[in-house]
Amino acid sequence: MQDLSTIRRFLAFAGVFLVVNTITALVGIAILGALSWLLGVAVLVVAVPLVALTLRLERRYSVVARLAQDQDGDLATVVEESALGVRVLRALGRGRQITERFVAGARGLRRTELRKVRLQAALWCVLVLLPEAAIAIILAISAWGVATGALTVGTLVAAVTIMTYLYWPIASLGWLLTEAGNAAAATRRYWEVRDVAPAIVDPPDPVALGPVCGRVEFRAVRFRHEGAEAEVLRGVDLVVEPGETMALVGATGSGKTVLTSLVGRLADVTGGAVLLDGVDVRRLRLADLRTAVATAFEDPVLISASVRENVALGLPDASDDDVWEALRVAGAAGFVEALPRGLATRIGERGLSLSGGQRQRLALARAVLGRPPVLVLDDPLSALDVHTEAEVEAALRSVLGGVTALVVAHRPSTLQLADRVALLEGGRVTAVGTHRELLAANAVYRDLLSSPDAERVGAA
């Protein structure tokens, strides 16, 4: 945002004066040369070192300006992270360390800004002193020319008048070139972001998505994070039939979250394919696909807006009745009714004015709003207490009965919502069956549900 402000300021003000003053200086110098070749030579004697020194200082200034902007961004990041993680910092007693980190960054930025000021002062010095020297040289040459008869008094007066008129346009170039350096550095930073091509885009010839039945198939799916050597998924084969609820269970790092992200193309497979009603999801328009597939994440992300705007983020035309129905399914209607303005209550940045469980329930309500054909729930009940989870699960039964659902789960009560359970081990599906079948026949499944880390089974 600061870079965009710098660019806008330059384009709206400094850029215009830079062009106008440069043209004015060039025209004035040309007129001096037309009055007398001696005056033209005098101007060139001053102009050549003026241009050379200005370009040299400007190059150095642009490097320092870019460094200052990067340090400013890093410092803002420290402030943001400290504000968002203030409870963690206090709990761990890291307040002094993060303060020292901020102070060190601020001092580094201060040193860089002082370097900018010194370079700017040197630039101003060159642009102020050399025009003054040019006036002195022109006076000397003109006086000699008048004394010898080579120049008239009128030419002398004209030359001095022109140089006096050119003094401010030339001197102002110092500030204008400084602004140009800042704008150039800001523009480079801006285009560094804009030039990053999105990894996931619409296909060149998308397939139209008709009425969605909701059959989801993972066919020999493989996935590797960019730059990583090991694969997270190593050939997953799994079919979720229309209207079926499939639970995913596995130890931390088994690839459950990655698998769920592939359905809505939040990430793309590196091998194999994910099919929706027999069509590779990579052949569908992203807008169509993500209308058909709704996702609720373990880490709920809310915006600084009203409750209604957060819940209806993906379906802004939803009625209040639909929003309230989604809130009831997510077990959030009670606390929303208790808020000062109900649905119109603003929840603050990232929803930090709410508890973790309340944020998670709003995110779940957002996912179930509109009853999408396919619902992906990445452990959306992990922040709920047992009593609240039971209420939400009871309401979810009515929703899951009519949609295809892929649910990352770890509690037995949540697993019992599923028609079938898929066990992920080492990036592969090693067993599929009902909760009771796997509990009776699969030792790994029993160990996951009975281990001290059972509460964390669904977190990967």
N, C-alpha and C positions, 0 to 999 in steps of 0.2 A: 504493500500500500504506500509506503514511503517512496519507493522507487517510482510508482505511477504519479505521485504528487510532484516529484522532481521533474519528470518528463513533461507533465502538464504545465508546470510553471515555466519551463523553458520554451515550450511551443507557444504559449499564450503571451509571453512578455519578452524574455531575454532573446529568444530566437529572432523575433522581429527587429529588435534594435541591433542585434549582431549583423544582420543583413544590411540594414539601412546605414549604420555607421561605417561598415566596411566599404560600401559603395561610395559613401560621402568622402571617405579618406582617399580612395583610389581616384575619384574625379578631381579632388583638390590637388593631389600630387600631379595628375596629368596636366592640370591648368598651370601649375608652377613650371613644369617642364616646357609648356608652350610659351610661357612668358620669356624664358631664357634657358638655354642649354646649361648654363652654369648653375642655375637654381635646380635644374633637374638632376645634375650630377651631385649637388649638395644633398638633395633629398635621398638619392640612392645610397650615398655614403652612410646616411643614418638608417635608411629603410632595411638594408641588407642585414646588419647585425640585429636590428629590431626584430625582423622576422625569424632569424636563426635562433636568437635567445628565447623568443616567445614560444616557438615550436618545441624547443628543448624543455623548457619549464612546463609546458602544457602536457608533454608526454609523461614527465615525472609526476605531475599533478594527477593525471588520470589514473595512474597506478595506485597512488596513495588514496585517491577518492574511492576506488573500488574496494581497497582494503578496509577503509573506514565504514563503508556500507555493509560489508560482510561482518565486521566486528559488531556493528550496530544490530544486525540481525541476530547474531549469536547472543548478544546481551539480552535482547528482547525474548529470546527463547528461554534463557535462564530464568527471567522474571515470570514468564508464562508457566514453565514447569514448576517453579517454586510455588506459585499461587494455586495451581491445580493439585499439587502434591503436598500442600501445607500440613495436612494431618499426618502423612507418612513421615515427613521431615521432623515434625515435633515428636512423634512417637519414637523415632530412632535417635533423637537428640542430635540431628545433623544441621541444626539451624546455623551454627557458627561456620561450619564447613561451606555451606551453600552461600553464606554471606561473603566469605573469603573468596569464593569463586566469582561472585558477582563483582566484588571490589577489584579483583585482578582483571576481569574483563573490562570494567569501567576505566581502570587506569590505562590498559592497553589502548582502548578507544581514545582516551584523552591524549596519549602520546601521538597517535596517528592524526588526530585532529590538529594538534600543534604543528605537526609536519605539514599538514595542509595549509595552515595559516602562514608558516614560514615561506612555503613555495608561492602562495598567493601574494605575500608581501614582496617577494623578489620579482614576481611578474608585474605587480603594480609599479615597483621601482623602475623597471626597465621601460614600461609604457609611459611613465611620467617624465623620467629624466631625458630619454632620447628625443622626444619631441621638443623639450626645452633646448636641448643641444642643437636640434635642427633649426630652431628659431635663431639661436645665436650665430650659427654658421651662415644662415641666409642673410642676417643683418650684416655680418662681416663682408660677405661676397657682394651684397647689394651696395654697401657703402663704398667698397673698392671700385665697383662698376660705375657708380655715379661719379666718383672722383676722377676716373679715367675716361668718362664719357661713354663707356660701353653700355650702361643702363641709365634709364631716366629716373627722375624722382618718382614719377607715377608708378613705374614698375616696382620700385622699392616699396612704396606704400601698399600696392596691390599684393606683393609677396608676403609682407608682414601681416596684412589683414587676413589673407587666406590661411597662413599658418596659425594665426590666432583662432580663426574659425574652426580649424581642424583639430585644435588641441583637445577638446572634450571628446569628439568621436574616437580619436586615437587612444586617449587615456582610458575611456570607458571599455575599450576592448579587453582590458585586464579582467574586469569583473565579468564581462560577457563570455570570455573564453573559459573562465573558471566555471560559470554555469554550464557552458557547453561540455566541459569535462565531467561535471557531475551528471548531466543528462546522458552522456555517452556511457558512463559506467552503469547508470540505472537501466539504460536501454539494453545493454549486454546482459544484465542480470534478468531482465524481463523476458528476453528472447531465449535465454537458457531454459526457462520454464516452458515457454510456449513451444519451443522446438522439440520437446520430449513427446514422441509419438505415443498415443495411447496403446497399451498392449492388447486391449480387447475392443474390437470395433465391429460394426455391422458387416456382414458378408457382402461381396459385390453383387451377387444375385440371390437375395434372400428368398426363402420359401415362405409363402403365406401361411400363417397359423390359423387354422379353422377352429371349430369347437373342440375344446381340450377334454379328452377322456381322462388323462392323468397317469398314463403308464410311463414309468421312469425305468430306464435300463442302463446299467453300467456295463459296458462291453470291453473287457480286457483293458481297463483303465489304468494308466500309469501317470505318475506326476512327480516332477522334480522341480524344486524351487530354483530360480535363476541363479546360476553361479555355484549351486551345491553339487556335490558329487553323488551323494546317496539319494535314492528315490524314496519319496514318502509313501507312494502307492505303487505296488509292484504287480499289476495285473488283477484288478478287482472285477469280478463278475457278479452282478446282483440285479435282480428284477423286483421292482415294486409295482404291484398290479393296481389298476384304477380303484380308488376308494380304500386301499389298504394302508394301514399304519405300520411302518417298519421302523423299529428302534435300532440304533447303532450303539454297540458297546465295545469298549476296548481300553487298554491301558493308556496312560499318558504317552503321546508320541506315536500312537498307532495310525493316525491319519484320519480321524473322524471329521474334524472341522474342515480339513481340505476336501474330503469327499462331499460334504454337504455344500461347500462353496462352488463345486463344479456344476451343480444343477442349474443355478441361475447365472452361470458364466461370470461369477466374481473372479474366477480364475479359469484358465483353459488347460485341458489335459495335454500332456506331452506325449501320450501314446494312447491308442484305443479311442473310445467315443462314449459320450453320454447322450442317450436318446430320449426324447419326449414324444410319446405316441409314435415311435418308430422313426422320428426325424432327428438327425444330429443337431444338438442345440446350437452348434456353431453355424448352422445354415439358417437360423432364425434371426429376425430383427431383435435387437436387445430390448427395445420397448415392448414388443409383443411377448417375448420370453419372460421379462420381469413383471409383466402384468399377470401372466399365468402362474408364476412361481413367486410366492411371498416368503420372506426369510426373517426369522427372529434370532438375534445373536445372543450369545452368552453375555457379552459386554454391551449393554444397551447404550446407544448413542442418541441423545436428545438434543434439540436445538433450543436456543433462547427465544421461545415463543409460547403461545398458549397451549393448554392441554389439548384442546381440539386440533390445533394446527399440527401438533406432534403426532397425534393418533391418526389423523387424516392426511399425513404427509404424502402417501402414495396414492390417495384417492380423495383429492381436495373437494370434489363435488358431493361427498357423502353427506347424508342428512344427520342431524343431531341424534335422531333415533338410532341410526346405524352405529354412530360413534358410541352411544351409551350401551348398545347391545355388545359391541366389541369389548368395552370396558367391563361389562358384567362377566363375559367369558373369561377375561384375564384376571378377574378378581380385583379390579381396580375401581369399580363404581363407588364403593363405600368411601374410600379416602378422597376421591375426586369430588364427591358431593360435599365433603367436609371442608374443602378448600374455600377460601374467601369468595371467589367468583365462579366456582364450579369449572365448567369447561373453558371459560374465558380467563382463568387464572394463568398468569405467566409463571413459568417454572424456573426461570433464570438460566444462565449459561450452563450448557451441558447437563441441565437438570440437577445441579448439585444441591438445590434446595430440598430435594427429595431423598429418601433413603434408597439404598441399593435395590431392595425388593420392590419399592414403588416404581423406580425407573424401569426395572425389568418387566413389571406388569404392563406399563404403558407401551413398552416395545412389543410385548406379546399382543396387546390389543391392536397395535398398528399392523401386525402381520395377519391377524385373523379378520380384520375389517374387510368386508366385501366378499368373504368366503372364497378365496382364490382356489382354483382347481388343484394346485400343488402347494403344499405347505412344508417348509423346511425349518425345523426348530433346533437350533444348535444349543442344547442344554439351557433352555430359556427359563427354567425354574430353579436354577442353582442358588439364587440369592433369597429364596423364599423359605420361611419356616415351615415345619411339617404341617401345621394346621392350615396355613394359607395355601400351601401346595395342594393339599387334599381338596380344598374348595375350588382351586383353579383346575385341577385335574377333572373334577366332577363336571365342570362347565365345558372343558375341552372335549369330553366324550361326545357331546352333541355336535361339535364342530368337526372332529376327526372322523366321525361316521360318514361324512359326505365328501371328503377330499382325500387325495393321495398325500400321505404325510411321511416325511423322513425325519425322525426325532433322535437326537443324541441324548441319551439318558443314562443315569447311573443308579437311581433309587429304585428298588423293587416296585414301589407303588406306581412310578412312572412307567416302568417296563410293562406293567400289567395293562396299560392302555393300548399297547401295541398288539397287532395281530400276529406279527412275527418279529424275531430279534435276529440281527446279524452281528456276529462276533468278528471284530477286526484284530488281527495279530500280525505285526510286522509288515503292515501295508497290504495285507491280503484278507479276504473274507474266508475264514476257516470253518465257520459253522453257521447255519441258518435254521431256525425253528422257533417254536413258541417259547415263552419264558419258562414254562414248566418243563418242556422237553429238554432245553439246554441245561436247566438247573439239575435235572436228573441224570443227564448223560455226559455233560462236558465239565471236566475238572477245572479247566482254565476259567470258564464262566463262573463256576462256584467260587473260585479263589478271588476273582475280581469283586464279586458282590460281598464276600465275607472278609476281605482284607481290611486292615486299618485305614487304607487309603481309598476305601470304597466311595467316599464322598467326592473323590477326585477322579473317578473313573471316566466321567463324561467331560472332563476339562480339556482333553487334548484336541 
